[in-house]
Amino acid sequence: MSSPVLASFHEQLHKCFEILKVNKSIWEGVLVECTSMISSLGNLATQIKALKNVQLANTPLAHFPSLQERLHYKLSLAVDTVLRKLDENMDALQTARNTISQHVSAAFQFYEKNTNTLDIICCVFRSATCPSIADMLEWLQDADRHYRLQLLQRRNFLQMLTPTDLTLMETAPKRWDSLRLPSREERIGDALCQVSFLMEMSSKAQL
């Protein structure tokens, strides 16, 4: 096996995991924002339902003409604003996912291009400080699959939310949270920890 090929592949894998680490952080930050907005959406739905059920004519507020309609309009605008911001955040998640996918795909293309020199013994060899190439490729593939499915599920769920379906909006926070897959997220974090030595050595080599 050619040593330059192996060195180049390790560099490619290092870059891929660095990209994964950065975009994992971006993804998690955007999800925190989304979770907060989903919670706001649930609260707005509850307020709109309460407003529909209240009889303002039987309260001191009856002296304010069209108050109920104006309040409903204001709440509806707030719902539209939250839904629009959530859609923008989905675009941010899409960008993070695409970036990860592009680099994972590049790593696999490099491997497929050099299968004649990257023999199986080399690919499955691991040391105390460095996981095997096979391990790293599997971790990258798992991460790519995780973010692809998460994006699809979350985008599909948000497309179901409409201002007219208040019950669905009310339950949105719990449904949104149920989409989380903590075990897979933890595995991605574990993979990044296991390649941290490789990433550190590669960074030092570039200095």
trRosetta pair geometry for C-beta under 8 A, 3 or more apart (Angstrom, degrees):
i j d omega theta_ij theta_ji phi_ij phi_ji
1 5 6.8 -114 175 64 84 121
1 6 6.2 68 142 -47 119 117
1 117 5.2 110 -141 173 69 73
1 118 6.5 73 -137 -100 122 33
1 119 5.7 -119 -67 8 115 97
1 122 5.3 50 -50 -52 171 152
2 5 4.1 80 80 3 105 110
2 6 7.0 -180 94 -8 57 83
2 117 4.9 -23 16 -165 97 138
3 6 5.6 -56 -149 38 37 111
3 7 6.1 37 154 -20 69 106
4 7 5.6 -54 -143 39 33 112
4 8 6.1 34 156 -21 66 106
5 8 5.7 -55 -148 37 29 111
5 9 6.3 27 154 -19 64 107
5 114 5.3 168 -166 -161 126 144
5 117 4.8 49 71 114 171 141
5 118 6.6 -132 134 -58 123 86
6 9 5.7 -55 -147 36 30 110
6 10 6.4 31 155 -18 65 104
6 118 7.1 139 -88 -103 75 87
6 122 6.7 -107 -103 -175 122 137
7 10 5.8 -53 -148 36 30 110
7 11 6.5 33 151 -20 63 105
8 11 5.6 -54 -152 35 32 114
8 12 6.4 36 148 -22 65 104
8 110 7.5 -146 125 -168 102 132
9 12 5.3 -49 -148 34 36 114
9 13 6.3 35 152 -17 66 103
9 107 8.0 92 -159 -153 77 79
9 110 6.0 165 -112 134 82 126
9 111 6.9 85 -136 -83 124 71
9 114 6.9 -127 -69 67 123 150
9 118 6.7 77 -52 -91 166 134
9 133 6.9 9 136 -123 131 129
10 13 5.6 -52 -146 38 33 111
10 14 6.2 40 151 -24 64 103
10 198 6.8 -127 -168 -166 102 117
10 202 6.9 -162 138 -87 96 119
11 14 5.5 -49 -148 32 31 116
11 15 6.5 32 153 -18 63 103
11 202 6.2 152 -113 -145 62 124
12 15 5.9 -55 -152 35 30 110
12 16 6.4 32 150 -22 64 108
12 106 6.9 -139 -165 123 114 99
12 107 5.4 153 141 -110 110 77
12 110 5.2 -29 173 27 175 171
13 16 5.4 -53 -147 35 34 115
13 17 6.4 28 157 -14 67 104
13 107 6.0 87 -90 -135 62 127
13 133 7.3 -130 -65 -129 154 76
13 136 5.2 32 -158 145 135 148
13 137 7.9 -78 -111 -65 116 67
13 140 7.7 -121 -139 -46 83 141
13 195 7.6 -125 145 -151 106 139
13 198 7.3 -26 105 142 113 143
14 17 6.1 -60 -149 39 28 104
14 18 6.3 31 152 -21 64 107
14 195 7.8 -173 -108 164 58 116
14 198 6.0 -140 -92 136 94 97
14 199 5.4 149 -147 -107 90 62
14 202 4.0 -20 -131 41 163 175
14 203 7.9 -166 178 -43 133 69
15 18 5.6 -55 -149 35 31 114
15 19 6.4 33 153 -19 65 105
15 103 6.7 -136 121 -156 92 125
16 19 5.8 -54 -151 36 30 111
16 20 6.4 33 149 -21 64 106
16 103 4.6 167 -119 147 75 110
16 104 6.2 106 -157 -83 123 51
16 106 7.3 -166 -86 70 109 99
16 107 4.8 -3 -65 -54 155 135
16 140 5.9 0 145 -117 133 138
17 20 5.2 -47 -144 36 37 117
17 21 6.3 43 154 -24 66 101
17 136 7.5 -70 -58 -156 121 110
17 140 7.5 -97 -75 -85 74 102
17 191 7.8 -139 -128 134 112 97
17 192 6.4 154 -172 -118 104 71
17 195 5.0 -105 -136 105 167 147
17 198 7.7 78 40 86 155 114
17 199 5.9 -112 94 -76 125 120
18 21 5.7 -51 -149 32 31 113
18 22 6.5 27 154 -15 64 106
18 199 6.3 145 -68 -139 88 120
19 22 5.9 -56 -147 38 30 108
19 23 6.1 12 162 -4 67 114
19 99 6.2 -144 -178 146 114 100
19 100 6.3 166 129 -103 104 55
19 103 4.6 108 63 7 159 169
20 23 6.3 -67 -140 48 24 98
20 24 5.8 34 158 -29 64 109
20 100 5.7 77 -103 -128 68 102
20 103 7.5 -134 -46 83 78 133
20 104 7.9 75 -73 -63 110 99
20 140 7.0 -124 -64 -120 145 80
20 143 5.8 23 -142 141 129 161
20 188 7.4 -141 168 -169 119 107
20 192 6.9 -152 106 -87 113 106
21 24 5.8 -51 -144 30 24 115
21 25 6.8 24 155 -17 58 104
21 192 5.5 119 -91 -136 97 132
21 199 8.0 55 -21 -126 148 164
22 25 6.0 -61 -163 33 30 110
22 26 6.6 27 146 -16 66 106
23 26 5.1 -45 -143 37 44 116
23 27 6.0 53 153 -26 68 101
23 96 4.3 152 -166 -161 102 89
23 97 7.7 166 163 -61 132 27
23 99 5.3 -179 -85 81 147 122
23 100 5.2 -143 84 -56 151 99
24 27 5.6 -50 -147 34 29 116
24 28 6.4 27 155 -17 62 106
24 143 7.9 -62 -79 -159 113 125
24 188 6.4 177 -117 140 138 132
24 189 7.9 161 167 -79 152 70
24 192 7.4 -103 25 -56 162 148
25 28 5.9 -55 -147 36 29 109
25 29 6.4 30 154 -19 63 107
26 29 5.8 -59 -152 36 30 112
26 30 6.4 26 155 -16 66 107
26 92 7.4 -134 161 164 106 101
26 96 4.8 -169 95 -102 120 130
27 30 6.0 -60 -151 37 27 107
27 31 6.3 27 153 -20 64 109
27 93 6.2 76 -129 -128 79 80
27 96 4.8 -180 -68 130 86 156
27 97 7.5 88 -97 -59 120 73
27 147 6.8 -90 -113 -123 155 116
28 31 5.6 -53 -146 36 32 114
28 32 6.6 40 153 -25 63 99
29 32 5.8 -48 -155 26 33 113
29 33 7.0 30 149 -14 62 102
30 33 5.6 -54 -157 36 38 112
30 34 6.3 39 147 -21 69 106
30 89 5.3 156 -173 -164 102 97
30 92 4.9 -173 -114 105 144 125
30 93 5.5 -164 108 -66 148 83
30 96 7.2 -157 9 -9 143 144
31 34 5.3 -51 -144 37 36 115
31 35 6.2 41 155 -24 67 102
31 93 7.6 80 -63 -93 78 121
32 35 5.8 -51 -149 31 29 113
32 36 6.7 30 152 -17 61 105
33 36 5.8 -57 -155 35 32 112
33 37 6.4 26 152 -15 67 108
33 89 6.0 -161 96 -114 117 140
34 37 5.7 -60 -148 40 32 108
34 38 6.1 35 154 -23 68 105
34 86 6.2 88 -132 -130 86 84
34 89 5.1 178 -76 127 97 153
34 154 7.7 20 165 -173 159 134
34 176 7.4 -159 136 -170 102 137
35 38 5.7 -50 -144 34 30 113
35 39 6.5 35 153 -21 61 103
35 173 7.7 74 -163 -139 71 82
35 176 6.6 167 -113 127 68 133
35 177 7.4 70 -130 -80 109 83
36 39 5.7 -54 -155 32 31 114
36 40 6.6 32 148 -18 63 104
37 40 5.4 -49 -150 35 38 114
37 41 6.4 44 149 -24 66 101
37 82 5.2 163 -172 -159 99 96
37 85 5.9 -147 -125 95 151 118
37 86 5.5 -171 116 -72 142 94
37 89 7.5 175 24 -3 150 151
38 41 5.4 -48 -150 31 34 117
38 42 6.7 38 150 -20 63 100
38 86 7.3 90 -67 -104 75 131
38 172 5.2 -140 -169 131 95 110
38 173 5.3 141 129 -93 102 63
38 176 4.6 -8 -173 -14 166 168
39 42 5.7 -51 -154 32 33 112
39 43 6.6 32 150 -16 64 105
39 173 5.1 61 -94 -99 62 126
40 43 5.6 -56 -151 37 34 112
40 44 6.3 36 152 -21 67 105
40 78 8.0 -116 156 160 110 109
40 82 5.6 -160 98 -112 116 141
41 44 5.7 -52 -147 35 31 112
41 45 6.5 34 153 -21 64 104
41 79 6.7 85 -134 -133 79 76
41 82 5.0 -177 -76 127 91 148
41 83 7.4 94 -109 -63 126 73
41 86 7.8 2 -51 -44 140 142
41 161 7.1 -1 174 -167 149 147
41 169 5.4 -114 153 -166 97 99
41 172 5.5 -28 97 68 121 153
41 173 7.9 168 64 -52 90 81
42 45 5.7 -53 -150 33 32 112
42 46 6.6 33 151 -19 64 104
42 169 6.3 -178 -99 148 46 69
42 170 5.4 84 -150 -146 78 35
42 171 7.4 144 -119 -14 111 9
42 172 5.3 -150 -69 51 93 95
42 173 4.7 -46 -30 -19 151 108
43 46 5.6 -53 -152 34 34 113
43 47 6.5 33 151 -19 66 105
44 47 5.6 -54 -149 36 34 112
44 48 6.3 34 153 -20 67 104
44 75 5.7 158 -164 -169 93 93
44 78 5.5 -160 -120 104 137 117
44 79 5.2 176 131 -77 146 85
44 82 6.9 -169 2 5 152 149
44 169 7.3 -62 77 152 89 134
45 48 5.8 -53 -147 35 31 110
45 49 6.4 31 155 -17 64 106
45 79 7.5 90 -66 -105 70 122
45 166 4.6 154 -163 -159 97 75
45 167 7.8 -174 169 -52 133 13
45 169 3.6 165 -73 101 144 114
45 170 4.4 -133 106 -63 132 71
45 172 7.6 127 -4 5 147 114
46 49 5.9 -56 -149 37 30 110
46 50 6.3 29 153 -18 64 108
46 170 5.8 103 -63 -117 77 102
47 50 5.7 -56 -147 38 31 111
47 51 6.2 33 153 -23 65 106
47 75 5.7 -154 103 -126 117 139
48 51 5.6 -52 -147 34 31 113
48 52 6.5 33 153 -21 63 104
48 72 6.7 84 -136 -133 87 76
48 75 5.1 174 -78 129 91 144
48 76 7.3 90 -107 -67 131 70
48 79 7.6 0 -44 -48 143 135
48 166 5.8 -137 85 -116 118 129
49 52 5.8 -54 -151 33 32 112
49 53 6.5 22 154 -14 64 110
49 166 5.2 147 -63 153 103 147
49 170 7.2 -2 -13 -67 143 132
50 53 5.9 -65 -150 40 32 107
50 54 6.3 31 156 -27 68 108
51 54 6.0 -53 -142 27 30 110
51 68 6.6 151 176 -153 99 83
51 71 5.7 -159 -138 113 141 122
51 72 5.9 177 124 -79 143 82
51 75 6.9 -173 1 2 155 156
52 72 7.7 79 -70 -102 77 121
54 59 7.6 -8 169 -15 110 138
54 68 7.8 -164 83 -114 97 114
55 58 4.6 39 108 14 110 111
55 59 7.3 145 98 -13 64 93
56 59 5.4 -69 -152 40 47 110
56 61 4.9 -72 -160 91 101 111
56 62 5.7 154 139 -80 76 64
56 67 6.0 -161 -180 75 161 115
56 68 5.1 -155 4 -59 143 111
57 62 4.8 75 -138 -112 38 120
58 62 7.1 111 -3 -54 14 129
59 62 6.0 148 66 -28 56 87
60 63 6.7 -26 171 6 59 108
61 64 5.5 -43 -174 27 70 111
61 67 5.7 -118 165 85 107 164
64 67 4.0 64 104 -57 111 126
66 69 4.7 -50 -168 44 81 116
66 70 5.6 84 130 -27 89 99
67 70 5.7 -60 -147 38 30 109
67 71 6.2 29 157 -19 67 107
68 71 5.9 -55 -147 36 29 109
68 72 6.3 29 154 -18 63 108
69 72 5.7 -56 -147 37 30 112
69 73 6.3 33 153 -22 65 106
70 73 5.6 -51 -147 34 32 114
70 74 6.4 33 153 -20 64 105
71 74 5.7 -53 -148 35 32 112
71 75 6.4 28 155 -15 65 107
72 75 5.9 -56 -147 40 30 108
72 76 6.1 33 154 -22 65 108
73 76 5.7 -56 -147 36 29 113
73 77 6.5 32 153 -21 63 103
74 77 5.8 -52 -152 32 30 112
74 78 6.7 32 149 -20 62 104
75 78 5.5 -52 -152 33 36 115
75 79 6.6 40 149 -22 66 101
76 79 5.5 -48 -151 31 36 114
76 80 6.5 37 151 -18 65 103
76 163 5.9 59 -143 -160 87 143
77 80 5.6 -53 -150 36 34 113
77 81 6.4 37 151 -22 65 105
78 81 5.6 -52 -149 33 32 114
78 82 6.5 31 154 -17 65 104
79 82 5.9 -56 -150 36 31 108
79 83 6.3 28 154 -16 66 108
79 163 5.0 113 117 -107 145 100
79 169 7.4 -20 -137 -143 120 157
80 83 5.8 -57 -146 39 30 111
80 84 6.2 32 155 -22 64 107
80 163 6.9 -18 -63 -63 76 133
81 84 5.8 -56 -150 35 28 112
81 85 6.4 25 154 -15 64 107
82 85 5.8 -57 -148 38 31 109
82 86 6.3 34 153 -21 65 106
83 86 5.6 -52 -147 35 32 114
83 87 6.5 36 152 -22 63 103
83 158 7.6 147 -147 -176 79 99
83 161 6.5 -161 -113 107 110 117
83 163 7.7 -90 -26 -54 148 87
84 87 5.6 -52 -154 32 32 114
84 88 6.7 34 148 -18 63 102
85 88 5.5 -50 -151 34 37 114
85 89 6.4 38 150 -19 66 103
86 89 5.5 -53 -149 36 35 112
86 90 6.6 42 149 -24 64 99
86 158 5.6 -167 138 -141 126 135
87 90 5.5 -46 -153 27 35 115
87 91 7.0 39 147 -20 61 98
87 158 7.1 170 -81 144 65 139
88 91 5.6 -49 -160 29 38 114
88 92 6.9 39 143 -19 65 100
89 92 5.2 -46 -152 32 43 115
89 93 6.5 44 149 -17 68 100
90 93 5.5 -50 -148 37 37 112
90 94 6.3 44 148 -25 65 103
90 151 7.6 116 -160 -157 82 84
90 154 7.0 -172 -113 115 99 105
90 155 5.3 105 -154 -100 133 91
90 158 6.4 -131 -63 44 138 159
91 94 5.3 -48 -148 32 34 117
91 95 6.6 38 151 -22 63 100
92 95 5.7 -49 -152 31 33 113
92 96 6.7 31 151 -15 63 104
93 96 5.7 -53 -149 38 35 111
93 97 6.1 33 153 -18 67 108
93 151 5.5 173 134 -112 114 98
93 154 7.2 -28 110 80 169 141
94 97 5.7 -57 -145 40 29 110
94 98 6.1 31 155 -21 65 108
94 151 6.2 114 -90 -157 62 137
94 155 8.0 56 -68 -72 104 136
95 98 5.8 -54 -144 36 28 111
95 99 6.4 30 156 -21 62 105
96 99 5.9 -54 -151 32 29 112
96 100 6.6 28 153 -16 63 105
96 147 7.4 -118 114 -164 93 139
97 100 5.8 -56 -152 37 33 111
97 101 6.2 31 153 -19 67 111
97 147 4.5 -176 -119 144 94 116
97 148 6.3 132 -172 -82 125 52
97 150 8.0 -165 -94 68 129 96
97 151 5.0 -39 -49 -45 164 148
98 101 5.6 -57 -144 39 31 112
98 102 6.2 35 157 -25 66 105
99 102 5.9 -51 -147 30 28 112
99 103 6.8 16 159 -9 61 107
100 103 6.3 -70 -156 41 28 102
100 104 6.2 25 154 -17 68 112
100 143 6.7 -113 179 128 133 107
100 144 5.9 -175 131 -102 105 73
100 147 5.8 65 65 50 151 159
101 104 5.7 -57 -142 39 30 110
101 105 6.0 33 158 -21 66 108
101 144 5.3 107 -103 -146 68 108
101 147 7.6 -135 -51 83 92 120
101 148 6.9 84 -83 -71 124 106
102 105 5.8 -57 -149 36 26 112
102 106 6.5 28 151 -22 62 106
103 106 5.4 -47 -146 33 35 115
103 107 6.6 40 153 -22 64 100
104 107 5.7 -52 -153 32 33 113
104 108 6.6 27 152 -13 65 105
104 140 4.7 171 -125 161 101 109
104 141 6.7 143 -175 -83 128 46
104 143 7.3 -168 -84 75 140 99
104 144 4.4 -112 55 -65 172 136
105 108 5.9 -58 -150 39 33 107
105 109 6.2 35 152 -22 66 107
106 109 5.6 -53 -146 36 31 114
106 110 6.4 37 153 -23 64 102
107 110 5.8 -51 -152 31 31 113
107 111 6.6 31 150 -18 63 105
107 137 6.9 -169 131 -111 119 82
107 140 6.1 -14 68 128 152 169
108 111 5.5 -51 -149 35 36 113
108 112 6.2 34 154 -17 68 105
108 137 6.8 106 -91 -148 80 109
108 141 7.7 79 -71 -78 128 100
109 112 5.8 -54 -143 39 31 108
109 113 6.1 33 155 -22 64 109
110 113 5.8 -58 -148 36 27 113
110 114 6.4 -8 162 9 63 114
111 114 6.4 -82 -147 53 24 88
111 115 6.8 57 154 -71 65 77
111 118 6.3 -81 -147 64 71 160
111 133 7.6 151 -112 165 120 122
111 137 6.6 30 -56 -101 163 140
112 115 6.0 -10 -150 -35 34 111
114 117 5.0 -51 -178 48 90 103
114 118 5.0 74 118 -10 97 108
115 118 6.0 -64 -121 56 31 93
118 122 5.8 -121 -161 82 61 129
118 123 5.9 76 159 -63 98 103
118 133 7.1 -109 -170 118 124 169
119 122 5.2 96 61 10 73 102
119 123 7.1 -143 101 -7 37 94
120 123 5.5 -59 -144 38 34 112
120 124 6.2 13 165 -6 70 110
121 124 6.6 -69 -146 44 24 95
121 125 6.4 38 155 -42 62 106
122 125 5.8 -49 -149 12 30 117
122 133 6.9 24 129 9 78 135
123 132 6.4 71 153 169 45 106
123 133 4.4 -84 -141 68 64 117
123 134 4.8 84 151 -46 93 93
124 132 5.2 2 -160 -162 27 154
124 133 7.7 -66 -50 48 27 82
124 134 5.1 6 -92 4 62 138
125 132 5.7 146 70 -115 32 99
125 133 7.9 34 49 5 71 90
126 130 6.6 -154 -155 99 65 64
126 131 5.2 -21 -130 -154 118 37
126 132 3.9 -76 -61 -45 94 84
126 135 6.5 45 -85 -4 132 137
127 130 4.8 36 48 44 100 85
129 197 4.6 -114 -179 129 91 162
129 198 7.8 145 140 -54 82 70
130 195 7.9 49 -141 -126 62 60
130 197 6.4 -115 -74 89 67 116
130 198 5.3 94 -122 -71 94 105
131 135 4.1 -100 165 84 116 141
131 136 5.6 139 95 -52 115 86
131 139 7.9 49 113 -11 159 138
131 194 5.3 50 -39 145 128 117
131 195 6.3 -64 24 -79 116 78
131 198 7.7 -77 30 -24 78 136
132 135 4.5 104 56 1 79 101
132 136 7.0 -149 95 -3 45 85
133 136 5.8 -58 -149 38 33 109
133 137 6.2 32 155 -18 67 107
134 137 5.9 -55 -146 37 29 109
134 138 6.3 29 155 -19 63 108
135 138 5.8 -62 -154 37 28 111
135 139 6.3 26 153 -19 66 107
135 194 7.8 -84 141 125 133 142
136 139 5.7 -52 -146 35 33 111
136 140 6.3 32 155 -18 65 105
136 191 7.9 127 -125 -169 56 108
136 195 6.3 88 -112 -90 108 130
137 140 5.8 -54 -147 37 31 110
137 141 6.2 32 154 -19 65 107
138 141 5.7 -56 -147 38 30 111
138 142 6.3 31 154 -20 65 107
139 142 5.7 -54 -147 36 30 112
139 143 6.3 30 154 -19 64 106
139 187 7.7 -154 -135 150 87 94
139 188 7.6 132 -176 -119 93 54
139 191 3.9 148 -160 -137 138 142
139 194 7.9 -162 -80 62 163 125
139 195 7.8 -167 80 -30 157 127
140 143 5.7 -54 -148 36 31 111
140 144 6.3 32 154 -20 65 106
141 144 5.7 -53 -146 36 30 112
141 145 6.3 30 155 -18 64 107
142 145 5.8 -57 -148 38 29 111
142 146 6.2 34 153 -25 65 106
142 184 7.4 -151 163 -153 104 96
142 187 6.7 -62 132 119 142 131
142 188 7.4 -156 108 -80 102 81
142 191 7.8 165 66 -49 122 154
143 146 5.6 -52 -147 32 31 115
143 147 6.5 20 160 -10 65 105
143 188 5.0 102 -105 -116 101 110
143 191 7.1 -120 -52 60 120 154
144 147 6.4 -61 -149 40 27 101
144 148 6.2 28 154 -21 63 111
145 148 5.7 -58 -146 37 29 113
145 149 6.3 21 161 -13 66 109
146 149 6.3 -64 -150 40 24 103
146 150 6.1 22 156 -18 64 113
146 181 7.0 -136 -148 73 103 136
146 184 4.9 172 -119 157 130 131
146 185 7.6 162 174 -72 145 55
146 188 6.7 -115 52 -55 160 127
147 150 5.5 -52 -138 40 32 113
147 151 6.1 36 161 -22 65 105
148 151 6.1 -57 -151 34 25 109
148 152 6.5 22 153 -17 61 109
149 152 5.6 -56 -147 38 33 112
149 153 6.1 28 158 -16 68 109
150 153 6.0 -58 -144 39 28 107
150 154 6.1 18 162 -12 65 113
150 179 7.0 114 -142 154 75 108
150 181 7.2 -120 -84 16 107 113
151 154 6.1 -62 -142 42 25 104
151 155 6.0 21 162 -16 64 113
152 155 6.1 -59 -142 39 23 107
152 156 6.2 22 160 -18 62 111
153 156 5.9 -58 -146 38 26 110
153 157 6.3 27 155 -21 63 107
153 179 5.4 167 124 -145 126 120
154 157 5.7 -51 -147 34 32 112
154 158 6.5 29 156 -17 64 105
154 176 7.5 58 -129 -141 90 81
154 179 5.9 128 -78 145 81 163
155 158 5.9 -56 -148 37 32 108
155 159 6.4 34 153 -23 64 106
156 159 5.7 -55 -151 32 31 114
156 160 7.0 37 150 -25 61 101
157 160 5.7 -54 -163 24 37 114
157 161 7.4 38 145 -26 64 98
157 175 6.5 176 -156 135 131 115
157 176 6.8 154 130 -95 150 68
157 179 6.8 -101 -23 -63 155 143
158 161 5.6 -46 -159 19 44 115
160 165 7.8 -60 153 67 77 156
160 168 6.5 -118 134 175 103 148
161 165 7.1 -137 -146 68 43 113
161 168 6.3 -161 -110 120 64 115
161 169 5.9 93 -149 -90 100 82
161 172 6.2 37 -99 -101 126 133
162 165 5.0 75 59 13 87 99
162 168 7.7 47 36 65 69 134
163 166 8.0 11 175 -71 44 71
163 169 7.7 27 -119 -51 33 149
165 168 4.2 12 136 24 117 118
165 169 6.3 137 100 -19 72 88
166 169 5.5 -58 -147 40 36 112
166 170 6.1 43 153 -27 69 103
167 170 5.6 -51 -150 30 30 114
167 171 6.7 11 158 -2 63 108
168 171 6.2 -67 -149 47 30 98
168 172 6.6 62 147 -61 63 86
168 175 8.0 -17 -167 2 73 157
169 172 5.2 -18 -154 -22 37 123
171 174 5.6 -55 -173 44 72 108
171 175 5.7 70 132 -23 88 109
172 175 5.6 -64 -141 44 32 110
172 176 5.7 36 161 -26 70 108
173 176 5.8 -55 -144 34 25 113
173 177 6.4 22 159 -16 62 108
174 177 5.8 -56 -147 38 31 109
174 178 6.4 36 153 -27 64 106
175 178 5.6 -52 -151 28 32 116
175 179 7.4 41 150 -29 59 96
176 179 6.1 -51 -169 15 36 114
177 180 6.0 -29 -175 -1 51 115
180 185 7.4 -32 -173 -17 88 137
181 184 4.2 15 123 26 117 115
181 185 6.3 143 90 -19 69 88
182 185 5.5 -60 -144 40 33 112
182 186 6.0 36 157 -24 69 106
183 186 5.7 -52 -148 34 29 113
183 187 6.6 33 151 -22 62 102
184 187 5.5 -47 -148 31 36 113
184 188 6.7 39 152 -20 63 99
185 188 5.8 -51 -155 31 34 112
185 189 6.7 34 148 -16 64 105
186 189 5.5 -55 -152 38 36 113
186 190 6.2 39 150 -22 68 104
187 190 5.5 -50 -145 36 34 114
187 191 6.4 39 153 -23 64 102
188 191 5.7 -50 -150 32 32 113
188 192 6.7 33 151 -18 63 103
189 192 5.8 -53 -152 34 33 111
189 193 6.6 35 150 -20 64 104
190 193 5.6 -54 -153 34 34 113
190 194 6.4 31 152 -19 67 107
191 194 5.7 -57 -148 36 32 110
191 195 6.5 12 159 -4 67 108
192 195 6.3 -65 -144 46 29 96
192 196 6.6 59 150 -61 62 88
193 196 5.5 -25 -157 -19 34 121
195 198 4.9 -51 -169 42 73 117
195 199 5.8 76 132 -25 85 101
196 199 5.6 -56 -146 39 33 112
196 200 6.1 35 155 -22 67 106
197 200 5.6 -54 -147 36 30 112
197 201 6.3 27 156 -16 65 107
198 201 5.9 -57 -146 38 29 108
198 202 6.2 28 156 -19 64 109
199 202 5.8 -55 -145 37 28 112
199 203 6.3 31 155 -21 63 106
200 203 5.8 -55 -150 34 29 111
200 204 6.5 28 153 -17 64 106
201 204 5.7 -54 -148 36 33 111
201 205 6.4 36 152 -24 64 106
202 205 5.6 -53 -150 32 32 114
202 206 6.8 30 153 -20 63 104
203 206 5.9 -59 -157 32 33 110
203 207 7.2 42 147 -32 63 99
204 207 5.7 -45 -158 15 40 117
